[in-house]
Amino acid sequence: MPTAMATREMTSDRKVQHSRAACRLIQPGSWVRCVHCDDTIKFVARLRHKQVVANVYQAGQWQGIEHFHERCYAESCSPYGDPTDY
């Protein structure tokens, strides 16, 4: 078991996290709100819509996850950079 000092030393070597976005298919059962338009992002059979999921960090601290419709993310000028495709 590492000591408190060893734990601080291990975490001090970590890279500072920053906000980033990923574009992925909407999965069945998904039911979240778009932070841009406040409409529900939901799975629709036979349509392969995508959503952008952003991990949001502020001053290196994780603040949460934000969901966008793919078009809403583009309309909001990609606030967390160009999304990577998954």
Number of C-alpha atoms within 10 A of each C-alpha: 5 8 8 9 8 11 11 11 11 11 9 10 8 8 8 10 14 14 19 17 23 17 20 17 15 19 15 10 9 12 12 14 16 21 14 15 12 12 12 15 19 19 17 13 9 6 9 11 16 19 21 25 22 21 17 18 17 11 10 12 12 13 12 11 13 16 23 26 25 20 13 17 26 14 11 12 10 15 14 18 13 15 19 12 11 7
